[in-house]
Amino acid sequence: MLQKLIECVPNFSEGRNMQVIKQITDEIEKVEGVKLLNVDPGAATNRTVVTFVGSPESVSEAAFRAIKKAGEVIDMRGHHGEHPRMGATDVCPFIPIAGITMEETAEYARALAKRVGEELEIPVYCYENAAFKQERKNLANCRSGEYEGLAKRIPTLEWRPDFGPAQFNERVAVTGATAIGARDFLVAINYNLNTTSTRRANAIAFDVREKGRKLREGNPITGKIVKDEKGNDIWVPGTLKGCKAIGWFIEEYGVAQVSMNVTNISQTPVHIAFDEVVEKAAARGIRVTGSEIVGLIPKKVLIDAGKHYLAKQQRSAGIAEEEIIKIAVKSMGLDDLKPFNPRERVIEYLLEEGSSAKLIDLTAKGFANLTASESPAPGGGSVSAYMGALGAALATMVANLSSHKAGWDHRWEEFSKWAEKGQNIMNEMLYLVDEDTNSFNKIMEAFGLPKESDAEKAARSSAIQAATQYATEIPLRTMKVAYSAFDLIEEMVKEGNPNSVSDAGVGALAVRSAIYGAYMNVRINSVDLKDRAIADKLVAEAQEIYNLTAGREKRIIDAVLATLSSK
């Protein structure tokens, strides 16, 4: 299951006093479920950019605490710096990273804005995708006049804050105002060129950036600038929406680059921008030798790119995540100038660091040895989920072999889609391997709660029941996911590479075993549920899948044996 992740990049109006900055970042790190990724102070701007990531709820809480602390330790009455600003926490954008839409992210931003305005009494403007008014989408409009203009601005009808006080009182004089919003992830990427010419790099940048270049008469570089009837310059737009770009020479590398900010990766994915720069460079006799991504990126950027280039090669995308990312790195030359390690650059991977060990990360031998030990977990539920993962993996293998079979090139896309479905099933089954053990551990933790007073006893009993229900729901989910693999397996038996039909058959046996094993866990765990209505409902759902399984398995195995008999 895809974890919901958002990134928060608040900018605080202090870039010189590290003790003050640390007080703010300490508040962020106190919140469970949040990981602080970067703290970037700037002395000249007197501003610090902080980056942290986590679940929407955890990020919202961490952002609130940071804004609260900033309002306590930063006094805007004495603040000076080169960067535009209007508050102790100047801006606080939320950025969707994984498993969450922009619309959902904007709602979290608005909820935070409301809380900051009401509880902290700080004026808040909602901007970008969280804006309530069109003119407030642009941050520059919200921040116009900066801190010094707030006293006259916030009482007006036009620029009354969305939340918080609409008067410049003593509290607001200290904290200033804050802009809270939701925006897309910005990717900074530089394209390496086989030239040292900044002018040529700029020409390519102007070809592709959304702003484009000024229209000129005759020579596009030295010609007279064309103006409209009002005397304004006329611009010829570039080919890439949501992209800003310039050309420059990097002395360290000895090459010119097109430096680009992709401000909307939904509108213009990074791989599409890369292909366009390659095409425009080639039209000018220049080759893109590779690229470099600056800073951190969501995993989706590389996954989408890898699938894009696999499709160009007419290759299946139903392969391991690591392999898809490797295709993306090599296709865009991300390791052209220096090594590119996804484990150090992808936000989701950084979040995994320091997390508890997972069963699925053990070797096959290690998993077997741990299962055989005196430890009660992993048990039958985790092993059932793992059998389901292996069953889905075998069917996925058949799909990938079929997509690459000589003479079947015209069917590559058909089998690629099946392979991707198989990968998704396998990945969820692998998640359930660990989650089944986690659910057992939750029960043990609940039994360990104190039981001295009546209140403690009631809380303990409630926690035990909640954990027991979850431990019943997880194997039921294993059954449902495993059963969905039958469609893939049956299709591979009928349409896949006939030389691998036995592999699909073994996959069916593994999936059957996964379902039966998980069924037993639903039954045994449901016995301890006091709410018999919930218990009966869960068992009934499990029974229905159990009853259908034997028929599906038999149909598949009969088809496998029929194919083998005809050979």
C-alpha positions in Angstrom: 0.0 0.0 0.0 1.4 3.4 -1.0 2.1 5.6 2.0 0.8 9.1 2.0 3.7 11.5 2.1 3.9 15.3 1.8 6.9 17.6 2.0 7.0 20.9 3.8 9.5 23.6 3.0 8.9 26.5 5.5 11.1 29.6 5.2 12.0 31.3 8.5 13.2 34.9 8.8 16.4 34.1 10.6 19.6 32.9 8.8 22.4 34.0 11.1 21.7 32.8 14.7 22.0 29.1 14.6 20.7 28.8 18.2 17.4 30.4 17.2 17.2 28.1 14.1 17.9 25.0 16.1 15.0 25.9 18.5 12.7 25.8 15.5 14.0 22.6 14.0 14.0 20.9 17.4 10.2 21.4 17.4 9.9 19.7 14.0 12.1 16.7 15.1 9.9 16.1 18.2 7.0 15.0 16.0 6.8 11.3 15.4 6.4 10.4 11.7 8.4 13.3 10.4 11.9 13.3 9.1 14.0 16.5 8.9 15.9 16.3 5.6 17.6 19.7 5.2 18.3 23.0 7.0 19.7 25.7 4.8 20.5 29.0 6.5 21.5 32.1 4.5 23.3 34.9 6.2 22.8 37.5 3.4 19.1 36.8 3.1 18.8 36.3 6.9 16.5 33.4 6.1 16.5 29.7 6.6 14.9 27.1 4.3 13.9 23.9 6.2 12.8 20.7 4.5 11.0 17.9 6.2 8.7 15.0 5.1 6.2 12.7 6.6 2.5 11.7 6.8 0.1 14.6 6.2 -1.0 14.6 9.8 2.5 14.5 11.2 3.8 17.2 8.8 0.8 19.4 9.7 1.6 19.1 13.4 5.3 19.7 12.9 4.6 22.8 10.8 2.3 24.2 13.4 4.9 23.7 16.2 7.6 25.3 14.0 5.5 28.3 13.2 4.6 28.7 16.9 8.2 28.5 18.0 9.3 30.9 15.2 6.7 33.4 16.5 8.3 33.2 19.9 12.0 33.4 19.0 12.0 35.8 16.0 11.0 39.4 16.4 10.2 40.9 12.9 10.6 44.4 14.2 14.4 44.1 14.0 14.6 41.8 10.9 16.6 42.8 7.8 17.6 40.7 4.9 17.9 40.7 1.1 15.0 38.3 0.5 11.4 39.5 0.4 9.6 38.5 3.6 6.5 39.4 5.7 6.7 37.2 8.8 8.8 35.1 11.2 7.6 32.2 9.3 7.4 33.8 5.9 6.1 30.9 3.8 5.0 27.4 4.5 4.2 25.3 1.4 3.0 21.7 1.4 4.0 19.6 -1.5 2.4 16.2 -2.4 5.1 13.5 -2.7 3.4 10.1 -2.7 -0.1 8.6 -2.3 -1.9 12.0 -2.1 -3.5 14.4 -4.5 -2.9 18.1 -4.8 -6.5 18.7 -3.8 -6.0 16.7 -0.6 -2.7 18.5 0.1 -4.4 21.9 -0.3 -7.0 20.9 2.3 -4.3 20.0 4.8 -2.6 23.4 4.1 -5.9 25.3 4.7 -6.5 23.4 7.9 -3.1 24.4 9.1 -3.7 28.0 8.1 -7.0 28.0 10.1 -5.3 26.6 13.2 -2.4 29.1 13.0 -4.7 32.0 12.5 -7.1 31.0 15.4 -4.7 29.5 17.9 -1.5 31.5 17.3 -3.3 34.7 16.3 -1.0 35.2 13.3 -2.4 36.6 10.0 -2.3 33.9 7.3 -2.7 34.1 3.6 -3.5 30.9 1.6 -1.6 30.8 -1.7 -1.0 28.7 -4.8 -3.3 25.6 -4.8 -4.6 26.4 -1.3 -5.7 29.9 -2.3 -9.4 30.9 -1.8 -9.1 33.8 -4.2 -7.5 33.9 -7.7 -5.3 37.0 -6.9 -3.8 35.2 -3.9 -2.5 32.2 -5.9 0.6 34.2 -6.6 2.9 34.4 -3.5 4.3 37.7 -4.7 0.8 39.3 -4.5 0.3 38.0 -1.0 3.7 39.4 0.1 3.5 42.7 -1.7 4.8 45.5 0.5 6.5 42.9 2.7 6.5 43.2 6.5 6.7 47.0 6.4 3.4 47.2 4.5 1.4 44.9 6.7 0.1 47.7 9.0 -1.8 49.4 6.1 -2.5 46.3 4.1 -4.2 43.7 6.4 -7.1 45.9 7.6 -8.2 46.5 4.0 -11.1 44.5 2.5 -9.0 43.4 -0.5 -6.1 42.1 1.6 -7.7 41.0 4.8 -6.0 37.7 5.9 -7.8 34.4 5.2 -7.3 33.5 8.8 -6.1 35.3 12.0 -6.3 39.0 13.0 -6.9 41.7 10.5 -5.2 44.4 12.5 -1.6 45.2 13.1 -1.5 44.7 16.9 1.5 44.2 19.2 1.4 40.4 18.6 1.4 40.8 14.8 4.2 43.4 15.0 6.4 40.7 16.4 5.3 37.7 14.2 4.3 39.4 11.0 2.1 37.4 8.6 2.6 34.0 7.1 1.7 32.5 3.7 0.6 28.9 3.8 0.0 27.0 0.6 0.1 23.9 -1.5 2.3 23.6 -4.6 3.7 21.1 -6.9 7.2 19.7 -6.4 9.9 21.8 -8.0 12.7 19.9 -9.7 16.0 21.7 -10.5 17.8 19.9 -13.3 20.8 20.9 -15.4 21.4 19.5 -18.9 25.0 19.0 -19.8 26.0 20.0 -23.4 28.9 19.2 -25.6 29.7 22.8 -25.9 31.3 25.6 -23.9 29.1 28.3 -25.5 26.8 30.0 -23.0 25.1 31.8 -25.9 24.2 28.5 -27.5 23.0 27.1 -24.2 20.8 30.1 -23.7 19.4 29.7 -27.2 18.3 26.2 -26.3 16.9 27.4 -22.9 14.8 30.1 -24.7 13.5 27.4 -27.1 12.0 25.3 -24.3 11.2 27.6 -21.3 7.6 28.6 -21.0 8.4 32.3 -21.1 10.3 31.8 -24.4 12.1 34.8 -26.0 11.3 38.2 -27.2 10.1 38.4 -30.8 12.5 40.3 -33.1 12.5 41.5 -36.6 14.8 39.5 -38.9 17.7 38.1 -36.8 16.2 36.4 -33.7 19.2 37.5 -31.6 20.2 41.0 -32.9 17.0 42.1 -34.6 14.8 44.9 -33.4 12.4 43.8 -30.7 8.7 43.8 -31.8 6.2 45.5 -29.6 2.4 45.5 -29.5 0.1 48.5 -29.9 0.6 49.4 -26.2 4.4 49.4 -26.5 4.9 46.1 -24.7 7.5 43.6 -25.8 6.0 40.6 -27.7 7.2 37.2 -26.4 7.3 33.9 -28.4 6.5 31.2 -25.9 8.8 28.2 -25.5 7.6 24.6 -25.8 7.5 23.5 -22.1 4.8 24.6 -19.8 5.8 25.3 -16.2 9.5 25.4 -16.9 12.1 28.2 -16.3 15.5 27.9 -17.9 18.7 29.8 -18.7 22.1 28.8 -20.1 25.4 29.0 -18.3 29.0 27.8 -18.3 30.2 25.6 -15.4 33.9 26.0 -14.9 34.1 23.0 -12.6 32.9 20.7 -15.4 34.2 22.7 -18.3 30.9 22.6 -20.2 27.9 24.7 -20.8 24.5 23.7 -19.3 20.9 24.5 -19.7 19.8 25.1 -16.1 16.0 24.4 -15.6 13.5 24.6 -12.9 10.5 22.3 -13.6 7.9 24.0 -11.5 5.0 21.6 -12.3 6.0 18.0 -12.7 2.4 17.0 -13.3 2.2 19.3 -16.3 5.7 18.7 -17.6 7.3 15.5 -16.3 11.1 15.7 -16.0 11.6 13.0 -18.7 9.5 15.0 -21.2 11.6 18.1 -20.5 14.7 16.1 -21.0 13.6 14.8 -24.4 12.6 18.2 -25.5 16.0 19.7 -24.6 17.7 16.9 -26.4 15.6 17.6 -29.5 16.1 21.4 -29.5 19.9 20.9 -28.8 20.2 18.5 -31.8 18.4 21.0 -34.0 21.3 23.4 -33.2 24.0 20.8 -33.8 24.6 20.2 -30.0 24.3 17.0 -28.1 23.0 16.6 -24.5 25.5 14.3 -22.9 23.6 13.9 -19.6 22.0 15.8 -16.8 22.2 16.4 -13.1 19.3 16.8 -10.7 19.9 19.3 -7.9 18.6 18.4 -4.5 16.1 15.7 -3.5 13.3 14.3 -5.7 10.2 12.2 -5.2 10.5 8.6 -6.4 7.7 9.1 -8.9 10.0 11.3 -11.0 12.4 8.4 -11.7 9.7 5.7 -11.9 7.7 7.7 -14.5 10.9 8.4 -16.5 12.0 4.7 -16.4 8.6 3.6 -17.6 8.7 6.2 -20.3 12.0 5.0 -21.7 11.0 1.3 -21.4 7.9 2.0 -23.5 10.1 3.6 -26.1 12.1 0.4 -26.2 8.9 -1.6 -26.3 10.0 -3.3 -23.1 7.8 -4.4 -20.2 7.6 -2.0 -17.2 6.5 -4.9 -15.0 9.9 -5.2 -13.4 11.5 -4.4 -10.1 11.5 -0.7 -8.9 15.3 -0.7 -8.8 15.5 -1.7 -12.4 13.1 0.9 -13.6 15.1 3.6 -11.7 18.3 2.3 -13.3 16.8 2.7 -16.7 15.8 6.3 -15.8 19.3 7.2 -14.5 21.0 5.8 -17.7 18.4 7.2 -20.1 18.8 10.8 -18.8 22.5 10.4 -18.0 22.1 11.4 -14.4 25.5 9.9 -13.6 27.2 11.7 -16.5 29.3 14.1 -14.4 29.3 12.3 -11.0 27.8 9.2 -9.4 24.0 9.3 -8.9 22.8 7.2 -5.9 19.0 7.0 -5.7 19.3 6.0 -2.1 20.8 9.4 -1.3 18.6 11.5 -3.6 15.1 10.0 -3.4 12.9 11.3 -0.6 11.1 8.0 0.0 14.4 6.1 0.3 15.8 8.7 2.8 12.7 8.2 4.9 13.4 4.4 5.1 16.8 5.0 6.7 16.8 4.2 10.4 13.4 2.5 10.2 13.0 -0.9 11.9 14.3 -4.0 10.1 11.8 -5.6 7.7 11.2 -9.3 7.2 11.2 -8.9 3.5 14.7 -7.5 3.6 16.0 -10.8 5.0 17.7 -13.4 2.8 15.5 -16.4 1.9 17.6 -18.4 4.3 17.4 -15.8 7.0 13.6 -15.6 6.7 13.3 -19.4 7.0 15.7 -19.5 10.0 13.8 -16.8 11.8 10.5 -18.5 11.1 11.9 -21.8 12.5 13.2 -20.1 15.7 11.4 -20.0 19.0 10.1 -16.5 18.2 6.3 -16.6 17.7 6.6 -14.2 14.8 6.8 -14.4 11.8 4.1 -17.0 11.8 1.6 -18.5 9.5 0.1 -15.1 8.5 3.4 -13.7 7.3 4.4 -17.0 5.6 1.0 -17.0 3.8 1.5 -13.5 2.5 5.0 -14.5 1.3 3.6 -17.5 -0.6 1.2 -15.1 -2.2 4.0 -12.8 -3.2 5.9 -15.7 -4.8 2.8 -16.8 -6.7 2.3 -13.3 -8.1 6.0 -13.1 -8.9 5.9 -16.3 -10.9 3.0 -15.1 -13.0 4.7 -11.7 -13.5 7.8 -13.6 -14.7 5.7 -15.3 -17.3 4.2 -12.0 -18.4 7.7 -10.5 -18.8 9.0 -13.5 -20.7 6.0 -13.3 -23.0 6.5 -9.6 -23.7 10.1 -10.3 -24.7 9.4 -13.5 -26.7 10.8 -13.5 -30.2 8.0 -13.1 -32.7 5.7 -11.6 -30.2 6.9 -8.0 -30.4 3.5 -6.8 -31.4 2.1 -8.0 -28.0 4.8 -6.4 -25.7 2.4 -3.8 -24.4 -0.4 -6.3 -23.6 2.0 -8.4 -21.5 3.7 -5.3 -20.0 0.3 -4.3 -18.6 -0.2 -7.7 -17.0 3.3 -7.7 -15.6 2.7 -4.3 -14.0 -0.5 -5.6 -12.4 1.6 -8.6 -11.1 4.2 -6.3 -9.7 1.6 -4.3 -7.8 0.1 -7.5 -6.4 3.5 -8.8 -5.4 4.4 -5.5 -3.7 1.3 -5.4 -1.7 1.8 -9.0 -0.6 5.3 -8.2 0.5 3.9 -5.3 2.5 1.5 -7.7 4.2 4.4 -10.1 5.1 5.6 -7.5 7.6 2.2 -6.0 8.4 0.9 -9.4 9.6 3.8 -9.6 12.1 3.3 -6.0 13.0 -0.4 -6.7 13.8 0.7 -9.6 16.1 3.2 -7.2 17.8 0.4 -4.7 18.4 -1.6 -7.3 20.3 1.4 -8.1 22.5 1.9 -4.3 23.1 -1.7 -4.0 24.2 -1.4 -6.9 26.6 1.6 -5.1 28.1 -0.4 -1.9 29.0 -0.9 -1.1 32.7 -4.0 -2.5 34.5 -3.9 -1.1 38.0 -6.9 1.2 38.0 -10.4 0.7 36.4 -9.6 3.3 33.8 -6.3 1.6 32.9 -8.1 -1.8 32.7 -10.7 -0.3 30.3 -8.1 1.3 28.1 -6.1 -1.9 28.0 -9.1 -4.0 27.1 -10.1 -1.5 24.3 -6.5 -1.5 23.0 -6.5 -5.4 22.9 -9.8 -5.5 21.0 -8.7 -2.9 18.5 -5.4 -4.7 17.9 -7.2 -8.1 17.6 -9.6 -6.7 15.0 -6.6 -5.3 13.0 -4.9 -8.7 13.3 -8.0 -10.3 11.8 -8.4 -7.7 9.0 -4.8 -8.1 7.8 -5.0 -11.8 6.8 -8.4 -11.1 5.3 -6.7 -8.5 3.2 -4.0 -11.1 2.3 -6.8 -13.3 1.0 -8.3 -10.6 -1.1 -5.0 -9.5 -2.7 -3.9 -13.1 -3.3 -7.2 -14.0 -4.9 -6.8 -11.1 -7.3 -3.6 -12.8 -8.6 -5.7 -15.6 -10.1 -6.8 -13.4 -13.0 -3.2 -12.8 -13.9 -2.2 -16.4 -13.5 -5.1 -17.7 -15.6 -4.4 -15.2 -18.4 -0.7 -16.3 -18.5 -1.7 -19.9 -18.7 -4.0 -19.2 -21.6 -2.1 -16.5 -23.5 1.5 -16.4 -22.1 4.6 -18.1 -23.3 3.7 -21.8 -23.4 7.2 -22.8 -22.4 6.5 -21.2 -19.0 3.1 -22.6 -18.4 4.3 -24.8 -15.5 5.6 -21.7 -13.8 2.2 -20.1 -13.9 0.8 -23.4 -12.5 3.1 -23.3 -9.5 2.1 -19.7 -9.0 -1.5 -20.9 -8.7 -0.5 -23.4 -6.1 1.3 -20.8 -4.1 -1.6 -18.4 -4.3 -4.0 -21.1 -3.2 -1.8 -21.9 -0.2 -1.6 -18.2 0.7 -5.4 -17.9 0.7 -5.9 -21.0 2.7 -3.2 -20.0 5.2 -4.6 -16.5 5.6 -8.1 -18.0 6.1 -6.9 -20.0 9.1 -5.5 -16.8 10.6 -8.8 -14.9 10.1 -10.6 -17.7 11.9 -8.3 -18.1 14.8 -7.9 -14.3 15.4 -11.6 -13.6 15.2 -12.3 -15.9 18.1 -11.0 -13.3 20.5 -13.1 -10.5 19.2 -15.9 -9.6 21.7 -17.9 -7.7 19.1 -19.4 -10.8 17.4 -21.1 -8.7 14.7 -17.7 -7.5 13.4 -16.2 -11.0 13.9 -19.0 -12.7 11.9 -18.7 -10.1 9.1 -14.9 -10.6 8.7 -15.3 -14.4 8.8 -18.1 -14.3 6.3 -15.9 -12.3 3.9 -13.1 -14.8 4.3 -15.4 -17.8 3.9 -16.6 -16.5 0.6 -13.1 -16.2 -0.8 -12.1 -19.5 0.6 -15.1 -21.2 -1.1 -14.2 -19.8 -4.5 -10.5 -20.6 -4.3 -10.7 -24.4 -4.9 -12.6 -23.9 -8.1 -10.3 -21.2 -9.5 -7.2 -23.3 -8.7 -8.7 -26.4 -10.3 -9.6 -24.6 -13.5 -6.1 -23.2 -13.8 -4.3 -26.4 -13.0 -6.5 -28.3 -15.5 -5.6 -25.8 -18.2 -1.9 -26.2 -17.3 -2.0 -30.0 -17.5 -3.9 -29.8 -20.8 -1.2 -27.6 -22.3 1.5 -30.0 -21.0 -0.3 -33.0 -22.4 -0.4 -31.4 -25.9 3.3 -30.9 -26.0 
